[in-house]
Amino acid sequence: MNWIALIAAGVFEIGWPLGLKMAQSGEGNKVGWILLAIVSMAISGSLLFYAQKAIPIGTAYAVWTGLGAVGTLLVGITFFGDSASVFRLLSAVLIVAGIVGLKVF
């Protein structure tokens, strides 16, 4: 259950930079996007807090930030036209490899 909470925390970690980006874009309700960012931060942090009860802090934090970073990168590429260069994608693969390494070893 702790690993499910940690993965969910990583997914919510994507929500706050997305909310901030959308608030800056001028599309939609600026306050609503900021609220999305705040709620995402709160949920993400709460789930991380729960997950750390059984998962070592270094592993939990690396997984949490790694999922958030790679997920946000993919959102940026998919929805905002961010660069999808080979080196950026390779870097994301290395982050995922590091996360897997922390879990396996």
N, C-alpha and C positions, 0 to 999 in steps of 0.2 A: 504494500500500500504506500510506503514511503517513496518508492521509486515512481509510482504513478503520480503522486503529489508533486514530486520534483519535476517530472516531465511537464505536468500541467503548469507549474510555476514558470518553466522556461517558455511555454507558449504565451502565457500572460505577460511575460517580459517583452514580448514583441509588441504588445498593445500600447505601451506608453510612448515609445518613439513614433509609432504610427499616429497616435492621437496628437502628439505635438506637431508632427509634419503636416497633418491635415488642418490643424488650427492655423498654421502659418500660410496655408495655400489659399485661403479666402473662399474655399468652397464649403458650403453648408454652414452649420451653426458652430461658430468658434468656441463658444462656451461648452457645447456638447462634446466637442473633440477633446478639450482640455479635461473635462470630467471623465472621458474614456481613459485618458492617460492616468489620471489620479486613481481611478478605480482599478485599472490594470496594475499599477504599482502596488496598491494595497493587497490585492489578491495574490499577486506574484510573491510579495514579501511574506505574506501569511503562509502560503504553501511551502515556501523555502524554510520558514521557521519550523513547520510541522515535519518536513522531510529530514531536517538535521537532527531530529531525535534519534534516528537510527542510521543515518548515513554520515560518514566523517565530514567535517566542515570543509576541508579542502576539496574533496570530491564533489560535494553538493554544490559548492560555490562555482567550481569550474564547469560543471554540467549546466547549472542555471545560466551563467553568463554566456557559455558557449552556444546553448540552444537559442538564447535571445539574440546573440550576435549573428549566427548563421540564418536564423529565421528572419531577422530584420533585413539582412542582406538579400535574401530571396524575395521578400516583399518589395524591396527597393527595385530590384531587377524586374520583377513581374509587373508592378503597378506604377512605378515612377520613372522608368527608363534608365535606371542606373546601369553603369557599365557591367557587362558580363564577360569581361576579358578572361582569358585562360588563367592568368596569374591570380585574379580575384577568386575564381572558382576553385583553383588548386589550393589557395590559402584556406578557403572554407572547408575543403576536404581535410586539410591538415588539422583544423580545429576539431572536426568530427572524430578524426583518428585519435587525437589527444583525449577526447571525452571517452571514447571506447577504451583506450588504454588505461585510464583511471579506474574504469569500472572492472576491467578484466584483471588488472594487476594490482 
